[in-house]
Amino acid sequence: MTATSQRPQQVDPKSPDDFSGAEMSLIEHLGELRARLIRSAVGIILGMIVSFVFIDRIYNALINLALPYKVQAIAPTETFTSYIKVSLMLGLVFAMPIIVYQIVAFISPGLTRKERRYLLRALPFVSLLFFGGLAFAYYVVLPSALGFLLGFGDPRIITQPRLSDYISFVTNLLIWVGVSFEMPVIVYTLIKLNIVSANKLASLRKYALLLIVTAAAIITPTPDPLNMMLVAGPMYILFELGIVIGRIGTRNRDAEA
């Protein structure tokens, strides 16, 4: 009677996404991580290419936020590099669903089937909330922040922000406000995965509020408390919303059990 050797089940990082939870060696994990990063990078590049089709309209929409003030370019390459920066930001925005999916697919082998189902259900809301955060930043936060910064001081002083600084300020604010709007999904996922309970998060409200206010102060680098509260207020509301949704999901889970 001969003993037959069995090779451990392996996951080819180049194969279609595997959510079976098969064990992999360190080399296989690194190979899969490399594949996920490459797919995310390809998604960003494709997003940049698509954004070039609409780059003039989007660029004009960003510059119009500074009206009636003018934005000036000093260096010869400043306009070109600013276009590239805006395209990169748009590529990141368009590729956000792909990036989040690749993150979930990478960590899914270490989760149970139920935990993977929770993460997959949360994927559409990640994109929706991110785009909602971008819209809120563009229509609410940026007009208020730019109105304060550009209109501050003696009216005899001519305000003409540099193009590269202006684009960096606008794109950074858009991205970080969009990320901050992921709060309900993060809180809900933590509760559903039993990492933390809804009651525990509720008991840490004062610490969460402190962290949210600190993050809002970093995201909106203006001394005006109104602009800070425009970011901190929705973030805290979304935090509370995540707790409420998490409690509802926990009750449904307990009822099913």
Phi, psi and omega in degrees: 000116183265141179276131178264132179270137179244130178277141178296146181296132182240155177244118178285119181297343179269352180279170177302160185303132182244119178252022185281345179079023180293146181286143180228154176281173180299319180297320179292324176297316179295322177295319178292321178299319178298317180296319179296319179295321179295317178297320178295318179296320178297320177298319178294318180296317177297322176297322177296319180296317178295322182295332180296336178294325183247016189298323182295316180294317181292319179297317178297322179296324178288319181291325181296340178295335182274352181298144009273010180275154180258149178252133184244145175253128184259308181283150181299328183264005188294318180295318180296313181295329178291322175298318180296319180296318178295319179296321178295319177298317179293322176299321177294321179295311181295327183271001182305314177300322179292317182296314180297319179298318180294324177295314180296318181295328181287320182272350185297326179300337179271006182247162174282169180298321180293319180294321177296323178295321178297316181294318180294325177293330182280344185304311181300325182288334176299313180291317182298315180291325179296313178294326175296321176295322176297316180296319179296319179295321184288317187269340185241303188288309185297314178302321180291315182294315180292323177299322178288312185291314184283333181264003183282142174101190182295129180296345178283347179277126180280122180258114177223091182294149177288142187300313183296319179293320181295313180296320178297317180297314183293312183293320178297318180294319179298312183295313185289325175293321176299318178294320182296335179285358176279001185308311182299321180294318180296312181297315180298317181294319178299321180289316182294329179274006179061025175285323176211151181268159178296321179295324178293315177298320179296325179287344180258024184301316184295325177287322177297319179297319178297315179295321181294316179296320178296316178296320179296323178294326178285319181294319181252090184284059177232146178284357181283118180294337179297315180295322178296318181289334177297332177267316184293322181300304178299325179297317180291321177298319178293326176298314178295323178297320178298321178295317181297313180296322178297321178295318179297316179295324178293320178296318179296321179295317179294324179294320177294323179293000000 
